[in-house]
Amino acid sequence: MEIRETTATDLTEVMLIQREAFGEEDEAILVRNLLNDSSAHPTVSLIAVQEKKAVGHILFTAAQLEGSFNNLVLSLLGPLAVLPGWQNQGVGGKLIREGLALLEQAGTDLVFVLGHPDYYPRHGFQPAGRQGLDAPYPIEEKNADAWMVQALRPDLLGSVCGKVSCADTFKRPEYWRE
Ligand SMILES: CC(C)(COP(=O)(O)OP(=O)(O)OC[C@H]1O[C@@H](n2cnc3c(N)ncnc32)[C@H](O)[C@@H]1OP(=O)(O)O)[C@@H](O)C(=O)NCCC(=O)NCCS
């Protein structure tokens, strides 16, 4: 399986993967809007290609920490999608690992995700709120563990805190409710 960065010509396939994986249009539109949002850049947008077919897509967008630690380089993972027929075969994990490696090379300090709390810890994420790293919008207590962080260099977690500011497209409370 090949993992590669997307280009503008991949947009239709990327949107199809997002639509099929989530069973609705919202994430496909979200991805299109994020890719067109200058405040989301730099992005890392990767597809997994198997026998010339794109089967998975992951997007990371730029973020910042508000306050004293605003010099840190942050990225936000999401959405991540794998075509239903290709799930549970390691595609999602491969996209995450490749994305994190590229972000690390680019000097990223912290990567955040709002997602399944049973899935992302397999790939190095841990709850962020109790580390003093707050989401752009309040996360309901019952979903607190879904807001997660991973440091890409040592000794950061525990020594930095603040609220994450995300791309303009993500600045809608409904994206942070579940
Ligand atoms: C979630 C998703 C991206 C995972 O990708 P994938 O390629 O299927 O996952 P992988 O093959 O890397 O990992 C599979 C493992 O993760 C587990 N897993 C998959 N989805 C999970 C979830 N939502 N919560 C917890 N564990 C999950 C599987 O049970 C499997 O566990 P096992 O290794 O013990 O058998 C994919 O299932 C998907 O596109 N789902 C629909 C869209 C979605 O929910 N996206 C994520 C939003 S946060």
The ligand as an ORCA input file, in Angstrom:
! r2SCAN-3c Opt
* xyz 0 1
  C     -11.931      4.733     12.578
  C     -11.234      4.322     11.289
  C     -10.568      5.519     10.646
  C     -10.167      3.286     11.640
  O      -9.453      2.931     10.467
  P      -9.109      1.392     10.181
  O      -8.214      1.343      9.011
  O     -10.375      0.637     10.117
  O      -8.336      1.023     11.537
  P      -7.059      0.111     11.733
  O      -7.149     -1.051     10.793
  O      -5.845      0.928     11.706
  O      -7.278     -0.367     13.203
  C      -8.245     -1.362     13.460
  C      -8.429     -1.532     14.942
  O      -9.013     -0.338     15.477
  C     -10.247     -0.652     16.077
  N     -11.215      0.413     15.816
  C     -11.686      0.792     14.611
  N     -12.583      1.788     14.782
  C     -12.643      2.015     16.114
  C     -13.404      2.885     16.917
  N     -14.278      3.739     16.381
  N     -13.210      2.855     18.260
  C     -12.355      1.980     18.805
  N     -11.616      1.111     18.097
  C     -11.771      1.125     16.757
  C     -10.704     -1.948     15.426
  O     -11.571     -2.660     16.282
  C      -9.379     -2.663     15.253
  O      -8.995     -3.263     16.471
  P      -8.099     -4.594     16.536
  O      -6.788     -4.235     15.915
  O      -7.970     -4.873     18.012
  O      -8.850     -5.623     15.772
  C     -12.227      3.678     10.272
  O     -12.859      2.587     10.890
  C     -13.283      4.639      9.755
  O     -13.099      5.281      8.732
  N     -14.425      4.731     10.465
  C     -15.520      5.610     10.066
  C     -15.133      7.054     10.182
  C     -14.580      7.409     11.557
  O     -15.178      7.058     12.577
  N     -13.430      8.122     11.556
  C     -12.717      8.492     12.763
  C     -13.286      9.716     13.372
  S     -12.467     10.072     14.886
*
